[in-house]
Amino acid sequence: VQLQASGGGFVQAGGSLRLSCTASLRPFHRYAMGWFRQGPGKEREFVAAISWSGGNTDFAESVKGRFTISRDNRQNTRYLQMNSLKPEDTAVYYCALDRGARSGYVPVNAYEYDVWGQGTQVTVSS
């Protein structure tokens, strides 16, 4: 099982980026998926997640109202749309799968995820 995260880059404060996470396994839509990030000198932290049913989502307080999470089952891809970016959003962003989650459950803890992709760097300048 491989996850491929992409879409990171350099953006000015107030700008937007869309991260993508593509899985090598199917059906991707049967697994809960989350995004985490790790900033310079910081611990890895939860950003957003979506249940495998797609009906439930959860977001860190710091990104609520700015970030959205969505999916395209045909493309086997999940997206993290990041708007109104701030310098404190600068981090390496990781996507992960929880293959044991129930359909409506949204895992928010890193230990709940059993498959991790490589990170993609997001840098927001002030």
Buried (B, 14 or more C-beta within 10 A) or exposed (E): EEBBBBBBEEBEEEBEBEBBBBBEBEEBBBBBBBBBBBBEEEEBEBBBBBBBBBEBBBBBEBBEEBBBBEBEEEEBBBBBBBBEBBEEBBBBBBBBBBEEBEEEBBBBEBEBBEBBBEBBEBBBEE
